[in-house]
Amino acid sequence: MAGLSGRVADLGVSGRNGLILAIEQKNGSGGINGKPLELIVRDDRQDSQRARSSVKELLDDGVELIIGPMTSSMAMSVVKLVNNSDAYLLSPTVTTTDLLNIDDHFLRVISSTKEYGNKSATYQYQNIGSRKAVAEGVYVEQFLDRNDTSSRYREFRKNYRARFGQPPVFAGVAGYDAGVVAIEALETRKKSENIKDAIIRKKIFQCVQQEISIDRFGDADRNTYITKTKSGQYITIE
């Protein structure tokens, strides 16, 4: 579930595309126990009422795992509804601290803004000598390493471009990573184990650019990258 129309539709579309790619690749290799995975797509339109109605539809259909939402506001609008069900949310890109360290039905593959902000402030203080924010467009902290030359990322980038006609942005990587976490948890979970417990038990997942770990609350520890703009491009420096 993502905002595929309206505000921030680019975020939602990219996340959906990454997830589609992960599922198509898994189904292309035989699915899980010989059965293909089914993806049901819902557009929350970045609207709270629409998001809640979409979640209700998915719950009524017996969906066990909702990958999404993509924004913190949509997550906050539906989390109570999901908490009162047997389903779980797994968000690619929600960073709000309002859902941090809570034992609920919300999980994510991205760090919260708390970790994101701490690394940026530490880098600026240690390397630039100031606790003040650096001018935008000079030093930027990102979740995507645009200079990644690993074979895993190059292969992902090639496949994403071939499937969707454009290179992936961060949301595409995060959507794919959420798919990886979901697929591995479904493959390895024990009998009668819910999807959250399966994810927490496995804990470590190899994603496109890095390993991420997911703690007992469903919060992810994901590395971020300090970048600097040079000649119109982002250069990863840490």
MOPEJO-V272850 format. One record per backbone hydrogen bond with DSSP energy under -1.0 kcal/mol. NH is the residue of the N-H (numbers start at 1). CO is the residue of the C=O. E is the energy in kcal/mol with one decimal. If there is no record, write none. Layout:
NH,CO,E ; NH,CO,E
This chain:
2,42,-2.0 ; 4,2,-1.2 ; 9,6,-1.2 ; 12,8,-1.5 ; 13,9,-3.0 ; 14,10,-2.0 ; 15,11,-2.2 ; 16,12,-2.6 ; 17,13,-2.5 ; 18,14,-2.2 ; 19,15,-2.0 ; 20,16,-2.8 ; 21,17,-2.4 ; 22,18,-1.9 ; 23,19,-2.4 ; 24,20,-2.9 ; 25,21,-2.3 ; 26,22,-1.9 ; 27,23,-2.9 ; 28,24,-2.2 ; 30,27,-1.5 ; 31,26,-2.6 ; 32,35,-2.6 ; 35,32,-1.6 ; 44,2,-2.0 ; 47,44,-2.0 ; 51,47,-2.7 ; 52,48,-2.4 ; 53,49,-2.2 ; 54,50,-2.2 ; 55,51,-2.3 ; 56,52,-2.4 ; 57,53,-2.0 ; 58,54,-2.2 ; 59,55,-2.8 ; 60,56,-2.5 ; 61,57,-1.5 ; 62,59,-1.5 ; 63,58,-2.4 ; 66,88,-3.2 ; 68,90,-1.0 ; 75,71,-1.9 ; 76,72,-2.5 ; 77,73,-1.2 ; 79,75,-1.9 ; 82,78,-2.1 ; 83,79,-2.6 ; 84,80,-1.1 ; 85,82,-1.9 ; 88,64,-1.5 ; 89,105,-3.0 ; 90,66,-2.5 ; 91,107,-2.8 ; 100,97,-1.5 ; 104,102,-1.6 ; 107,89,-2.0 ; 108,218,-2.1 ; 109,91,-2.1 ; 113,95,-2.6 ; 116,112,-1.9 ; 117,113,-2.6 ; 118,114,-2.0 ; 119,115,-2.0 ; 120,116,-1.6 ; 121,117,-2.5 ; 122,118,-2.3 ; 123,119,-2.6 ; 124,120,-2.3 ; 125,121,-2.2 ; 126,122,-2.5 ; 127,123,-2.7 ; 128,124,-1.8 ; 130,124,-1.2 ; 138,135,-1.5 ; 140,227,-2.9 ; 142,225,-3.0 ; 146,144,-1.1 ; 148,145,-1.5 ; 154,150,-2.4 ; 155,151,-2.2 ; 156,152,-2.1 ; 157,153,-3.1 ; 158,154,-2.2 ; 159,155,-2.5 ; 160,156,-2.8 ; 161,157,-2.4 ; 162,158,-2.2 ; 163,159,-2.0 ; 164,160,-2.7 ; 165,161,-2.3 ; 173,169,-1.6 ; 174,170,-2.8 ; 175,171,-2.6 ; 176,172,-1.9 ; 177,173,-2.6 ; 178,174,-2.4 ; 179,175,-1.7 ; 180,176,-2.3 ; 181,177,-2.5 ; 182,178,-2.4 ; 183,179,-2.8 ; 184,180,-2.6 ; 185,181,-2.1 ; 186,182,-2.4 ; 187,183,-2.1 ; 188,184,-1.8 ; 189,185,-1.5 ; 193,190,-2.2 ; 198,194,-1.9 ; 199,195,-2.1 ; 200,196,-2.8 ; 201,197,-2.4 ; 202,198,-1.9 ; 203,199,-2.8 ; 204,202,-3.0 ; 205,212,-2.6 ; 207,210,-2.2 ; 212,205,-2.4 ; 213,221,-1.2 ; 214,203,-1.8 ; 215,219,-2.7 ; 218,215,-1.8 ; 221,213,-2.9 ; 225,142,-3.6 ; 227,140,-3.2 ; 228,235,-2.3 ; 229,138,-1.9 ; 230,233,-3.0 ; 233,230,-1.5 ; 235,228,-2.6 ; 237,226,-3.0 ; 238,226,-1.4
